[in-house]
């Protein structure tokens, strides 16, 4: 006679997820939005508190729903400014309540914390959250996307940070503190900060290997000083990956050729220059100085601005900056290449001064096959220090490229 299996035993055998190793379950929960991870508490008694131990917490506007988003209100008047403001306030109130509840129930370390929302200048709730994180948890990775928010002093109490990403925040001053000794990655995008404060902050991050500084000219607080480009480089003694944009002079950064060019960026392997303006001599001077100070560069990426000054007469030449040797460079990529003489001179100098160069990728804004074939002919006939492969693309749209 065949014995019938008990239903509970059968259910246990089918519950393969619960029997997975804790590290795998933790990884799965970290990949879920925090609200979905919290809902796993209803699965069973064993799952009730599993979500409270995940080391990564991410809170965005989509984490909570306002009454309008839930379909309770559909009036046309909700489109007016006052209704929009009420929805924003309701969203912030619900989001902060959710954060407080999660932090109250959370057990164990929080290694990564992400917060994205719209706030204005100061926000007591964010101050309290950062203060709690600095006192109760060893946060290693912190991402804050808070438009127009002035960062509180509690941020600088997170001494153990390894990764810090700030978007839309204000750093009005950097206090006297012990620094971020463990910080290896720093990203500042659309951040209000003076050059003086920036250099002070960088000088307190001795382990920084990756640094991204992206902004636009109307979002910069000029420190009023005349910081030289070499002072900026010297604050990045172990940097390996550097990404920046134009408008550096708006920070108060004085771009000029020093009498002596030390190899101050000896560890730099990757450099990306976003929103570069082909008609600005300071941009090319900055690029030249960086290349001279970075003998171990492996990849250079330039993203040219689409709009060019109508008065640009191509008086800039890169050949005068050609006294360098990039022994380790293996890839050059230029997006928004327009076949200007300055750009061509730059590519030709790189071809002649890079014995390990394997690939040159040029992406153009507009398709002119005859012009591109002419450019390729010029580059293929130019002196080369290595048998480099030149790839020419034209941009079909923002995310699609067609090979020529």
C-alpha positions as CSV (number, residue, x, y, z in Angstrom):
1,X,0.0,0.0,0.0
2,X,1.4,3.4,-1.0
3,X,1.6,5.9,1.8
4,X,0.2,9.3,1.1
5,X,2.6,12.2,1.6
6,X,1.6,14.7,4.2
7,X,0.6,18.0,2.4
8,X,3.0,20.1,4.6
9,X,5.9,17.8,3.7
10,X,5.0,18.2,0.0
11,X,4.8,22.0,0.4
12,X,8.2,22.1,2.1
13,X,9.8,20.1,-0.8
14,X,8.2,22.5,-3.3
15,X,9.4,25.6,-1.4
16,X,12.9,25.6,-3.0
17,X,13.3,29.4,-2.6
18,X,13.3,29.2,1.2
19,X,16.0,26.5,1.2
20,X,18.3,28.7,-0.9
21,X,21.5,30.0,0.9
22,X,20.9,33.2,2.9
23,X,23.4,35.1,0.7
24,X,21.4,34.3,-2.5
25,X,18.1,35.2,-0.8
26,X,19.7,38.5,0.3
27,X,20.9,39.2,-3.2
28,X,17.4,38.6,-4.7
29,X,15.8,40.8,-2.1
30,X,18.3,43.6,-2.8
31,X,17.3,43.5,-6.5
32,X,13.7,44.1,-5.6
33,X,12.2,47.6,-4.9
34,X,12.1,48.0,-1.2
35,X,8.2,48.0,-1.2
36,X,8.3,44.6,-3.0
37,X,10.9,43.2,-0.7
38,X,8.8,44.2,2.3
39,X,5.8,42.3,0.8
40,X,7.7,39.0,1.0
41,X,6.9,39.1,4.8
42,X,3.5,37.7,4.1
43,X,4.9,34.5,2.4
44,X,5.4,32.6,5.6
45,X,6.6,32.8,9.1
46,X,10.2,32.2,8.0
47,X,10.0,35.1,5.5
48,X,8.4,37.6,7.9
49,X,11.7,39.3,8.8
50,X,14.0,38.3,6.0
51,X,13.6,41.7,4.2
52,X,14.6,43.6,7.4
53,X,18.2,42.4,7.0
54,X,19.0,43.4,3.4
55,X,22.1,45.6,3.3
56,X,20.9,47.8,0.4
57,X,18.0,50.3,0.8
58,X,16.7,52.4,-2.1
59,X,14.0,55.0,-1.8
60,X,12.6,56.9,-4.8
61,X,9.4,58.8,-5.6
62,X,7.9,55.7,-7.0
63,X,8.4,53.9,-3.7
64,X,5.1,55.4,-2.5
65,X,1.8,56.4,-4.2
66,X,-0.2,59.5,-3.6
67,X,-3.9,59.5,-3.5
68,X,-4.1,60.8,-7.1
69,X,-1.8,58.0,-8.4
70,X,-4.0,55.5,-6.6
71,X,-7.0,56.7,-8.6
72,X,-8.9,58.3,-5.7
73,X,-8.9,61.7,-7.3
74,X,-9.4,62.4,-11.0
75,X,-10.6,66.1,-11.0
76,X,-9.2,68.4,-13.7
77,X,-8.3,70.8,-10.9
78,X,-5.5,68.4,-10.0
79,X,-3.6,69.8,-12.9
80,X,-3.3,73.2,-11.3
81,X,-0.2,74.3,-9.4
82,X,-1.7,74.1,-6.0
83,X,-2.9,70.5,-6.5
84,X,0.6,69.6,-7.8
85,X,2.1,71.1,-4.7
86,X,-0.3,69.1,-2.5
87,X,0.6,65.9,-4.3
88,X,4.3,66.6,-3.8
89,X,3.8,67.2,-0.1
90,X,1.8,64.1,0.2
91,X,4.4,62.1,-1.6
92,X,7.2,63.4,0.6
93,X,5.2,62.8,3.8
94,X,4.5,59.2,2.8
95,X,8.1,58.6,1.6
96,X,9.6,59.8,4.9
97,X,7.1,57.7,6.9
98,X,8.1,54.7,4.8
99,X,11.8,55.4,5.4
100,X,11.3,55.8,9.2
101,X,9.4,52.5,9.4
102,X,12.1,50.6,7.4
103,X,14.9,52.1,9.5
104,X,13.0,51.2,12.7
105,X,12.5,47.6,11.7
106,X,15.9,47.1,10.0
107,X,18.3,44.7,11.6
108,X,22.0,44.4,10.8
109,X,24.2,46.8,8.8
110,X,23.1,49.1,6.0
111,X,25.9,49.0,3.4
112,X,24.2,51.0,0.6
113,X,21.6,53.7,0.9
114,X,19.9,55.5,-2.0
115,X,17.5,58.5,-1.7
116,X,16.0,60.3,-4.7
117,X,13.4,63.0,-4.2
118,X,12.7,66.8,-4.7
119,X,13.4,68.9,-1.6
120,X,14.2,72.6,-1.2
121,X,17.3,74.0,0.4
122,X,17.0,72.5,3.8
123,X,15.0,69.5,4.9
124,X,14.9,68.4,8.6
125,X,13.8,64.9,7.7
126,X,16.8,64.2,5.4
127,X,19.1,65.7,8.1
128,X,17.7,63.2,10.6
129,X,18.0,60.2,8.2
130,X,21.7,61.0,7.5
131,X,22.3,61.5,11.2
132,X,20.7,58.2,12.0
133,X,22.9,56.5,9.3
134,X,26.0,58.1,10.6
135,X,25.4,56.9,14.2
136,X,23.7,53.5,13.8
137,X,25.1,51.9,10.5
138,X,28.3,51.5,8.7
139,X,27.1,52.8,5.3
140,X,29.7,52.2,2.5
141,X,27.8,53.5,-0.5
142,X,25.6,56.6,-0.4
143,X,23.6,58.1,-3.3
144,X,21.6,61.3,-2.8
145,X,19.6,62.9,-5.6
146,X,18.1,65.9,-3.9
147,X,17.5,69.0,-6.0
148,X,18.4,72.3,-4.4
149,X,19.2,70.6,-1.1
150,X,21.9,71.9,1.2
151,X,23.9,69.0,2.6
152,X,23.9,68.8,6.4
153,X,27.1,68.4,8.5
154,X,25.9,64.9,9.4
155,X,27.0,63.7,5.9
156,X,30.6,64.3,6.9
157,X,30.3,61.9,9.8
158,X,30.1,59.0,7.5
159,X,33.8,58.4,7.6
160,X,33.6,54.8,6.4
161,X,32.1,55.7,3.0
162,X,33.7,54.0,-0.1
163,X,31.3,55.4,-2.7
164,X,29.6,58.8,-2.7
165,X,27.3,60.0,-5.4
166,X,25.6,63.5,-5.2
167,X,23.2,65.0,-7.7
168,X,21.6,68.5,-7.5
169,X,22.8,69.2,-4.0
170,X,24.6,72.2,-2.5
171,X,27.8,72.1,-0.6
172,X,28.1,75.6,0.8
173,X,31.2,74.7,2.8
174,X,33.3,71.7,3.7
175,X,33.7,71.6,7.5
176,X,36.9,70.7,9.4
177,X,36.7,66.9,9.7
178,X,38.9,63.9,9.5
179,X,38.0,63.3,5.8
180,X,36.8,60.3,3.9
181,X,39.8,58.1,4.2
182,X,38.2,55.0,2.6
183,X,36.4,56.9,-0.2
184,X,37.4,55.4,-3.6
185,X,34.6,56.7,-5.8
186,X,33.1,60.2,-5.8
187,X,30.5,61.6,-8.3
188,X,29.3,65.2,-8.3
189,X,26.6,66.0,-10.8
190,X,24.8,69.4,-11.0
191,X,26.3,70.2,-7.6
192,X,26.7,73.7,-6.3
193,X,30.2,74.0,-4.8
194,X,33.1,76.5,-5.0
195,X,36.5,75.4,-6.4
196,X,38.0,76.2,-3.0
197,X,35.6,73.8,-1.2
198,X,36.0,71.2,-3.9
199,X,39.8,71.1,-3.6
200,X,39.5,71.0,0.2
201,X,37.1,68.0,-0.1
202,X,39.4,66.2,-2.6
203,X,42.4,66.7,-0.4
204,X,40.6,64.8,2.4
205,X,40.0,61.8,0.1
206,X,43.5,60.3,-0.2
207,X,42.2,56.9,-1.6
208,X,40.0,58.4,-4.4
209,X,40.4,56.3,-7.6
210,X,37.3,57.3,-9.5
211,X,36.0,60.9,-9.7
212,X,33.2,62.4,-11.8
213,X,32.5,66.1,-12.0
214,X,29.6,67.1,-14.2
215,X,27.8,70.4,-14.2
216,X,26.6,73.3,-16.3
217,X,27.7,76.9,-16.1
218,X,24.6,78.2,-14.4
219,X,24.9,75.8,-11.5
220,X,28.3,76.7,-10.3
221,X,29.4,78.8,-7.3
222,X,32.6,80.5,-8.4
223,X,35.0,80.5,-5.5
224,X,36.6,83.7,-6.8
225,X,40.1,82.3,-6.6
226,X,42.5,81.5,-9.4
227,X,43.2,77.8,-8.8
228,X,45.6,76.4,-11.3
229,X,45.0,73.2,-13.2
230,X,48.0,71.7,-11.6
231,X,46.6,72.3,-8.1
232,X,43.5,70.4,-9.3
233,X,45.5,67.5,-10.6
234,X,47.6,67.3,-7.4
235,X,44.5,66.7,-5.3
236,X,44.0,63.4,-7.2
237,X,47.2,61.5,-6.5
238,X,45.9,58.0,-7.0
239,X,43.0,58.7,-9.5
240,X,42.4,56.0,-12.1
241,X,39.1,57.0,-13.7
242,X,38.3,60.7,-14.3
243,X,35.2,62.1,-15.9
244,X,34.5,65.8,-16.2
245,X,32.7,68.3,-18.4
246,X,33.4,71.7,-19.8
247,X,32.8,75.0,-17.8
248,X,35.8,74.2,-15.6
249,X,36.9,77.8,-15.9
250,X,33.5,78.8,-14.4
251,X,34.6,77.1,-11.2
252,X,37.5,79.5,-10.9
253,X,39.9,77.0,-12.4
254,X,42.7,78.8,-14.2
255,X,43.8,76.7,-17.3
256,X,47.3,77.7,-18.3
257,X,50.5,75.8,-19.3
258,X,52.9,75.6,-16.3
259,X,56.6,75.9,-16.8
260,X,57.1,72.3,-15.8
261,X,54.7,69.4,-16.4
262,X,55.0,66.8,-13.7
263,X,53.5,63.3,-14.1
264,X,50.9,64.1,-11.3
265,X,48.3,61.7,-12.8
266,X,50.6,58.7,-12.9
267,X,47.8,56.2,-12.1
268,X,45.1,57.6,-14.5
269,X,43.9,55.0,-16.9
270,X,40.5,56.3,-18.2
271,X,39.5,59.9,-19.0
272,X,36.2,61.1,-20.3
273,X,35.6,64.7,-21.3
274,X,31.8,65.4,-21.6
275,X,30.3,68.4,-23.4
276,X,33.6,69.5,-24.8
277,X,33.5,72.6,-27.0
278,X,35.6,72.3,-30.1
279,X,35.9,76.1,-30.5
280,X,37.2,76.7,-26.9
281,X,41.0,76.9,-26.6
282,X,40.8,76.3,-22.8
283,X,39.2,72.9,-23.5
284,X,42.1,71.8,-25.7
285,X,44.7,73.2,-23.3
286,X,43.1,71.3,-20.4
287,X,43.0,68.1,-22.5
288,X,46.7,68.6,-23.5
289,X,47.8,69.2,-19.9
290,X,45.9,66.1,-18.7
291,X,47.5,63.9,-21.4
292,X,51.0,65.2,-20.6
293,X,50.5,64.4,-16.9
294,X,49.0,61.0,-17.6
295,X,51.6,58.7,-19.2
296,X,49.6,55.5,-18.3
297,X,46.3,56.4,-20.0
298,X,44.5,53.4,-21.5
299,X,41.4,55.1,-22.9
300,X,40.3,58.6,-23.9
301,X,36.7,59.4,-24.6
302,X,35.5,62.9,-25.8
303,X,31.9,63.8,-26.1
304,X,31.6,67.0,-28.2
305,X,28.8,69.5,-27.8
306,X,26.5,69.5,-30.8
307,X,26.1,73.3,-31.0
308,X,29.2,75.1,-32.3
309,X,29.8,78.8,-32.3
310,X,29.0,80.2,-35.7
311,X,32.1,82.5,-35.4
312,X,34.5,79.6,-35.0
313,X,37.2,79.9,-37.6
314,X,39.4,76.9,-36.5
315,X,42.3,79.0,-35.3
316,X,43.0,76.4,-32.6
317,X,45.6,73.8,-33.5
318,X,46.6,70.8,-31.4
319,X,49.9,70.1,-33.0
320,X,51.7,72.5,-30.7
321,X,50.8,70.2,-27.8
322,X,52.2,67.1,-29.4
323,X,55.2,66.6,-27.2
324,X,54.0,63.5,-25.3
325,X,54.1,59.7,-25.6
326,X,51.2,57.5,-24.6
327,X,52.7,54.1,-24.3
328,X,49.6,52.4,-22.8
329,X,46.8,54.0,-24.7
330,X,44.7,51.4,-26.6
331,X,41.5,53.2,-27.4
332,X,40.3,56.6,-28.5
333,X,36.6,57.4,-28.8
334,X,35.1,60.7,-30.0
335,X,31.3,61.2,-30.1
336,X,30.1,64.2,-32.1
337,X,33.1,64.3,-34.4
338,X,32.7,67.0,-37.1
339,X,35.8,66.8,-39.2
340,X,37.2,70.1,-37.9
341,X,40.9,70.6,-38.4
342,X,41.4,70.8,-34.6
343,X,39.8,67.4,-34.2
344,X,41.7,65.9,-37.1
345,X,45.0,67.3,-35.7
346,X,44.2,65.7,-32.3
347,X,43.4,62.3,-33.8
348,X,46.6,62.4,-36.0
349,X,48.8,63.3,-33.0
350,X,47.3,60.4,-31.0
351,X,47.9,58.0,-33.9
352,X,51.5,59.1,-34.0
353,X,52.1,59.0,-30.3
354,X,50.4,55.8,-29.1
355,X,52.3,52.6,-29.9
356,X,49.7,50.4,-28.3
357,X,46.6,52.0,-29.9
358,X,44.2,49.3,-31.1
359,X,41.0,51.2,-32.0
360,X,39.8,54.6,-32.9
361,X,36.1,55.2,-32.9
362,X,34.6,58.3,-34.4
363,X,30.9,59.1,-34.3
364,X,29.6,62.1,-36.2
365,X,26.4,64.1,-35.7
366,X,25.6,64.4,-39.4
367,X,26.0,61.9,-42.3
368,X,28.1,63.2,-45.2
369,X,29.6,60.1,-46.8
370,X,32.0,62.0,-49.1
371,X,33.3,64.1,-46.2
372,X,33.7,61.0,-44.0
373,X,35.5,59.0,-46.7
374,X,37.9,62.0,-47.2
375,X,38.5,62.1,-43.4
376,X,39.2,58.4,-43.3
377,X,41.6,58.7,-46.2
378,X,43.5,61.4,-44.3
379,X,43.7,59.5,-41.1
380,X,44.6,56.2,-42.8
381,X,47.5,57.9,-44.6
382,X,48.7,59.7,-41.4
383,X,51.8,58.5,-39.6
384,X,50.8,55.8,-37.0
385,X,52.8,54.3,-34.2
386,X,50.7,51.1,-34.3
387,X,48.5,49.2,-36.7
388,X,45.4,50.8,-35.3
389,X,41.9,50.0,-36.5
390,X,39.8,53.1,-37.4
391,X,36.1,52.8,-37.1
392,X,33.8,55.6,-38.4
393,X,30.2,55.8,-37.5
394,X,27.5,58.4,-38.1
395,X,24.8,58.9,-35.5
396,X,21.3,57.8,-36.7
397,X,19.7,58.8,-33.4
398,X,20.7,59.1,-29.8
399,X,21.0,55.4,-29.2
400,X,21.7,53.9,-32.6
401,X,24.8,54.1,-34.7
402,X,25.4,53.1,-38.3
403,X,28.7,51.8,-39.5
404,X,30.3,53.5,-42.5
